[in-house]
Amino acid sequence: MSTNDGVPSRRRPHALVPPPAQAAALGAALEASGARFVWAVGADAAVVPEGLEERTAARGRVVRGWAPQMEILRHAAVGAFLTHCGWNSTLEGVAAGVPLLAWPMKADQFIDARLVVDLHGAGVRAAEGAGAVPDPGALARVFADAVDSGKLADVRAKASAVAAAAAAAVEEGGSSWIALEKMANELETAYLESVDR
């Protein structure tokens, strides 16, 4: 993918769009971190702080509209993924083997963040809560640490291990494969029994 080509391996965080107050803090943090980045803002380009793209043009890319999240996350240049920890984004980040920078905002996102950060050690907390506006300096340190090859090495290793386990689970004979096959067999049996009556 052209937005990541030429970037050293695992040296760019990937982030999604927050509300405007949080966007200002996120923009300031991305700028202060010195890290290369891809920031997918969706259709709402107004959340990008004025002048950010010009000031970070050599190391950052703002993607407006749809962004191929899985392709971005699987690119070797991506070193971390700032996520609200919704289940889909969590699964995509885990499957890509990318450390998650957890910013849960509501409902199950807090549980998902605990699973990734506290239970599996495959991520770190970046912020917490839908109304949270993190300190840009603290968030910049999270970004800088996430792409520093010497820092968060244990988190990166655990993210890779979780990704390998997830891949094994869906392969033929893996735990997810077996569970899905068992469910399909049970549904088929139930259906056949219902039509035989």
PyMOL commands that set and color helices and strands:
alter all, ss='L'
color gray80, all
select helices_A, chain A and resi 20-33+45-47+52-55+69-74+87-96+109-119+136-147+153-170+175-196
alter helices_A, ss='H'
color red, helices_A
select strands_A, chain A and resi 12-16+37-42+60-64+78-83+100-102+123-125
alter strands_A, ss='S'
color yellow, strands_A
deselect
rebuild
show_as cartoon
